[in-house]
Amino acid sequence: MAVPIRASVLAILTAVAALAAGSWLRAPSREYVRHYAVFMEGARAGWLRTSLHGEGDVATTTREMKFDVRRGKTRSTSSMSTRFVETSAGKPVSMSATHQMGAVPVVVNYEFKGERIEVVADPGGARTVTSVDAPKETWLTPAAAASFVRQRLIARAGEITYRTMDPLTGPQVVTVTHSGIRPESRRIDGREIDGFTMETTASNAPGTVSIDFVDGEGNPVIQRAMLGGLSVEFVLAGPEVVTQATAAPELMVSTFVKPDRKIADPRRSTRSVYVLDFVTGPPPPIPQTGSQSVTSIDGTKATISIDVTTPHPAPEEDLDDPAYRDPSGVVSSRDPGVVEIAARAVKDIPADDARRRAEALKRAVDRHITKKSLDVGFAGAAEVARNREGDCSEHAVLLAATLRSVGIPSRIAGGLVYVDEFAGARDCFGYHMWTQALIDVGGSSRWIDLDATMSANSGFDATHVALTVSPLADDRGMLDLLGIAQAMGRLAISVHSVEYER
């Protein structure tokens, strides 16, 4: 087992940063560079730098963030950045998002072309080009949104709502609401700052509330949020924060969940029922999958039933969704290395036997990744094909890419799996990632679970609990992983029943 912690952390930081996407920025006529220290669980994890530059009729806003975390004793660095170009009239020109959790950055560029948005992803040379419809509703570009917020604050509005777009979450319109706005003065670093305190929510991060203190023009000074059971904080700082050492908080072993009782022989389990208690609030949206059903939700608790022997038919809308078939910056299914791995694995299996092909690809991915390592955070399939290194997220992503390469729709699932022992912890659930393939079974398309990190076992076991599923499409950014992030640090698990048939 391995744990996709860095990807979940990036989802956390993406969500929190996106809450104030517009108000990080000044009006286009006021160029600036601002720095923030990033804290997680009270420990300094990294830094954020935001800037705005105007040239002629064009304003460019940028955001760069770098952070360090530890998974057990393994320390790793991740980074992400965005760029948004708009005219002085608030018309979008282009935007881009880059994240790097492996050796190769994944870059996604968006060009606004009237009623369409061209999406170009380049995960280290495996370039893909797609196109999506531009949003029909009215929305504000980041600098225009910042100007709107500033004007409303000056007018002493008690609540401010606007629609905007953030490169980190792709070309979707996000509704941001600042509520409970009240004037406040704080003494910070020896100086008095007059500003406002507010609560901020965003439609693309449901359940997440940020408590912000901003100056008189709406520029954040302190921003605090809880995502799941993890605290995240941005604090205004000087440029020296970029070079200062970080504490790299440990976010793997500390997030493992000890259930109420031990599960015997977990790899042979075929049916199970668990009660997940999210303790501090209602459960996040939990997916129904081929093997998993959400049978009840009561307050903070959700009852999950898993049956790996009889997968449910897939929803009708999944059957023709191109996101499960097309390549993306992470699931680079047309990369030559990925294509070669897939072709070699299925060369002796008939094209109409998708189930056997999928199982062969699962075994091939396990063999191909020869260095089972926590050193890689969340590399794209093209990088994994070349470097042959990674943990569960790399196995999941490469398998998803090889499946699409041979025409089998795929997605990743992220959540929990039970392990007897891992990283010094025993008899616990740890955060995990695997793959699902859309395959015809008995005349009906069904999502079939495939865990390439456990290909030595005869099948898939019922201790895998999915908290999110995602095609990892370029127009969604990292927010599909929020289902994992929203559970970390606040989850208790009761084992109701476990059955065995093998």
N, C-alpha and C positions, 0 to 999 in steps of 0.2 A: 504493500500500500504506500501511496505518497499523497501529498496534500497540496492543492492549488492555492496556497495562502497568498502568494504575491498577487495573483490575478484577482482574488477577492479583495485584497487591500487596495489594489488599483480601482476596483469598482467602488469601494468605500470613498476613496479620495475623489474619484470622478463625480460621485453623487453629491458630496458635500461642496466641492468646488462649483458644480453646476447650479447649486441652490442660489448662488449670487452671481451668476454668469454676467448679468448686465451691470450690476453695481460694483464689480471690480474695476470699472473703467470710468474715466472722466469724459467730459464733453470733448468732441474731436478737436477743438481749438486749443486744448490744454494738454500738451505732450507731457509724459511722465514715465518714470520707472519706479516701481514699488516692490519691496521685498517683504516676505513673511517667513517666520519660522513655523514648521509643521510639527505638531506633537501628536503622538498616538499613545493612548494609555498613560498619559502624563510624561512620557519620555520623548525627547526631541528626536524625530525620525528623519527630518530633511528640511527642504526649503521650497518656497514658491516665489517666482518673480513674474510680475505683470508689467506690461508696458503699452503705450500707445504712441504712434508716430504718424504725423500727417505730412503728405507731400502732394502739392497741387490739390486736386479734387478728391484725393483718396486718403482714407485713414486706415491704418493697419494696427490691430490690437494683437498682442501675443501673450501667451501664458506658458511658463516653463516650470516644471516641478520635478524634483528628484528626492527619493526617499530610500532609506535602508531599513530592512527588517531581518530578524533571525528566525529560522525554522530549526528549532533545537540549537545545535552549535554552528549551523551553517548560516553565514551572513551574506546577504546579497543586496545589490543596488538595482532599483528600477527607476525609470524616468518616463515622463510624458510631456508633450508640448502641443500647443494649438496656435493657429494663426487665422485671423479673420480680416478680410479686406472688404471695405465698403466705401461707397461714395459719400461726400459730405451731405447729400440728400437722404442718406440712409438706405441706399439700394445695395443689396449684396452683390459682390463680385466673385469672391472665392473664399474657401476656408479649407483648413487642413488639420489633421490630428496625427500625432506620432506617439507611439508608445514602444518602449524597449524594456523587455524583461528577460531576453536572451541575448545572444551575441549580435543579432541582426535586428535593427528597428523595423517596425511595421508602420508604413506611412499610408494614409488615406487622404486623397485630395478631392475636393468637391468644387466644381465649376458651375455657377448659376447661369443657365442659358434659357432665359424666358420661362416657359412652362415646364422645362425639364432641368434636372440637375445631373451632370455627368460625374460619376464616381470612379476614381482611378486609384487602385490600391497597388502598392509596390512593396511586397515583403522580401526585400533583398534581391530584387531582380525578377521575381515571378509576377510580372505585371498583369493586372486584370482591369477591364473597363466595363462598367455597367451604367445604366441610366435609370433614374427614378423620377416620378412626377414631383414637381415643385408644390409645396403646400398651397392650398386654396385660400386658407384663412390669412388675415392680416397679422403680421408679426414685426417686431422691431429688431433691427440689427444690434449687436452688443453696444456699440457706442451710442446709438440712438436710444437704446433702453436705459443706459446710464444717465443720459441727459434727462430722460423722462422721470426717472427716480429722483434725481437731484431737484427738479422743479417741483415735484410733489412733496418732497421733504420741506422745501422752503415754504410751501403753502400749508405746512403743518397737517398733512393728511394723516388720518389714523390707520389707514390701510392702503396699500398700493398693489395693484395686480397688472401684469402685462404678459405678453407672449413674446418669446425670443427663440434663439437657436444657439446651440453650443456645439462646436466641432467634436467634442468628446463623445457626444451622444448621437451624432449623425444628423441627417437632414430631416429631423422631426421637430415640430413646434412644441415648445415647452412653456407651460403656464407657470409663472413664478408669482408668489404672493408674499408680501411683507405685511404682517399684521401686528397689532398691539404696539404700534409705534409710539414711543414717548420720548421727550427730550431728556437728556442725561449728560452730566459732566463726570469725567473720570480723570484721575491723575495717573499718567502712564509715563514711565521713565523720567520722572521729575518734571513733567509738564502737564498742564491742565488742558484737556481736550473737551470741547463742547460738541455734542453730537446727539445721536439717537440710539436707543435700544429697540430691537424688533425681533420678531420670530419670522423665519423664512421657510417656506415649503415650495416644492416644485413637483409638477405632475409626473415627471419621469423618475422620481424617487419617492414613491408613496410610503408614508409611515416615518419619513425622516424629517426632523425639525431642527433647524439651525437657530441658535440664539446669537444674534449679531449686535455688536456695538460699532456704529459707523460714525465718521465725522460729519460735519455740517453739510458736505456735498455728497454724502452717500458712499464714500470710500471706506471699505471695511478696515477696522483697527483690530478687532478681535472677533473671531467667528468660532463658535463651539457647537458640536453636534454629537449625538450618540447614534451610532448605526449598529443595530444589534446590541450587544453588550460592550462594544468598543467605543471609546471616546476619541474624537478627532478634534484638533484645534489648530487654527491659523492665527498667528499673532504678528502684528506689524513689527518689522525689524529693520536694521540697516543692511547695506550690501555685504557686510562682512559675514552674514549668515551663510552665504554660499560656500565659504571655505571652512566654516567651523565644523568640528567633529560632531558626530551624531551618536546617540545611545543605542540605536537599532533594537527596538523592542522585540521580544520573543513572542511570535504570534502563531505557533504551531502546537506544541505540546500543551501550552496554556489554554488552547481552545478545544482539546479533546473532551468528549462527553462520556462519563462513566454511567452506564445504565443501572437500573435498580437491581438487575440480576445478570449473572454470567450467561452467555450463549455458548452451548456446547457444539463443537464441530460446525462452525459457521459456514464453511465452504460447501457443506452438503445440504444446507437449508433450502427448501423450495417454497414454503409458504410461511408468512409471518404477519403479526399484527403488533404495531407499536403505538404508544401514545406519546406525542411530542408536545411538551409544555414549554412555551416560549416565555413564560414567567413574567416578563415586564410589560407585555402587551399582546395584542392579537397576532396570530400567525401571519407571516407573509403569504402571498399567493403560492400554493403548493401544487405542482402539476399532476394531472392524471397522465399516466404513461401506459405503455403496453402492459407492463406488469404491476403497476402501482395504482391504487385507488385511494382517494381521500373520502373516508366513509362518514366522518362527522367533524364538525368544528364547534367547540363550546368554550367561549371566553378565550383564555390563552392557550387552549389545548386543541390539537388536531389528531384524529385517529387515522392511521395509515395502514392499509392492508396491501400486502405484496404477494403475488402469485406468479412465479416465473415459469410455471408449466403451461399456462393458458393465457397468452397475451390478448388484450382487448383489441378490437378493430380500431384503426386510427381515425381521428375526426376527418370529415370530408374535406375541410379546408386545408389539411396538411398534404393531401394527395397531389395537388397541383401547385404547391408553393415553390417558386423557383429558388427561394433561399436555401432549401435543403439539397438542391442540385448544383447550383452555381458555385464557382470558386469565389473565395474572398481573400482578403489580405492575410488572414490567419489560416483558413482552410484552403490552401493554394493547391487545388486538385489538378491543375494543368502544369504544375512545375515538372520539368523533365525527370528529376530524381524521384518524385512521388509517382509519376506515371510508370517509371521503370520498376519500382518496388511492386506496384499493383499488378502490372502485366505479368511479371515473373511468378507472382503468387497464384494467379488464377489461370495460367496458360493451359493447364490440363483439365479444367473444370468447365462444363458447358455453360454458355452465357445465360441459359434459362434457369440455371440452378443457383439462384441468388443466395439462398441460405448457406450452401456449401462454400460459395465464393466469399461470403462475409466471414465465415469461420476461418477460412484459409488466410484471409487478409489480417484477421486478428492475430493469428500465430505468426505471420510474417512480420508484423509491426513489432511484436515482442522480441523476435529474433534480431530485427534490424537495430533496435535501440540496445546497443551492447553495454553502454555505461548508464546504469540505473542510478541517477544522481539527483539530489535536491539542489544542486548548484544552479540549475536552469529554472527560471521563474515561470514563463508562459511563452515558449517559443512557437513560431508559426511552423506549419508543416514543411515548408521548403527548407528551413534551417534544420529541422530535426532529421529530414532525409539526408542532409549533408553531414551533420555533426554526430548523429547517432547517439545522442545523449538526452536524458531528461527523466522526469518523474511521471506521475499519472496524467498530468495535463498534456505533456508531450505525446504520450501513448494515445490519449483520446483524440487529440487534434490530428495526428498523423493517420490514425485509423479512419477518422471521418473523411480526410482528404483522399485516401486510397479508395474508399468506398465510392465516393463521387466520381473518381477517375474511371471506374468501370461501370458507371451508370446507376449505382445504388444510392438513393437519397439518404442523407445522414444528418445527425446533429450530435451535440455533446449533452451529457447530463452531469450535473454537479450536485453534490450533496454529501452523504455520509456512508461509511462502510464500517462494519464491525471487524476488529482485529484482536487476535489473542495477545500480540505484543508488537509494539512499534516505537522506536525512539525512546525506549526505556519505560513506556507506559504499557499497561496490561489491561486486557478485557475491557475495551472501550470503543466508542465510535470516533473515527477521525474523519476530517473533511477530505473528499475524494472526487475524482472526475473519471467518467467513462464515456462510451459512445453508444448511440442507438442508430440502427439501420431500419429503413422502411422497406419491408419485405412482404411479398404475398405469401400468406399462410392459409391454406384451405380456402382459397378463392377470395380472401379479404386482406387488404394491406394492413400490416401491424408493425408497431415499433418494437424491434427486437433489441434487447440489451446485450452489449458486447464489452467486456472489460479486458483490454489487451495486457494489463499488468498481471492478470490471473489466467493467462491462456493455458497454463499447465493443468488447470482444473478442467473437469469435464463439461462445465457449463457456466451458468451465471447464478449467483446465490441470492437468497431473500434477505440478506442483511444490508443490501444497497438501498438507501433511502434517497430519492431524488428531491432536491429542493428547488431546482431550476433546470430548464432545458433551453438550448439555444442553437441556432444554426451558425452562430458567430459571423453574422452578415456584416458587411461594412457600414450599413446604414443604422446599426444599433449600438456601435461602440462597445463598451465593457458593461453596460448597465444590465444586460441579461444575467450577469453573475451576482446581482444584488440579492437574489434569493439565498445564496450562501452567506454573503456578508451580513445580512439582516438576522441570521441565526447565531452567528459566532458570539460566544460569551454570554448567552442568555438562554440556553437550551437545556432542558432535562428530558430524559428518555425513559419510559417504562416499557418493558418487554411484556406484552400481553400473552403471546403464544408464538411458538416456532415449530414448524413441521418439517419432516424429511421424507423423501421418496427415493433417493438414489441409494 
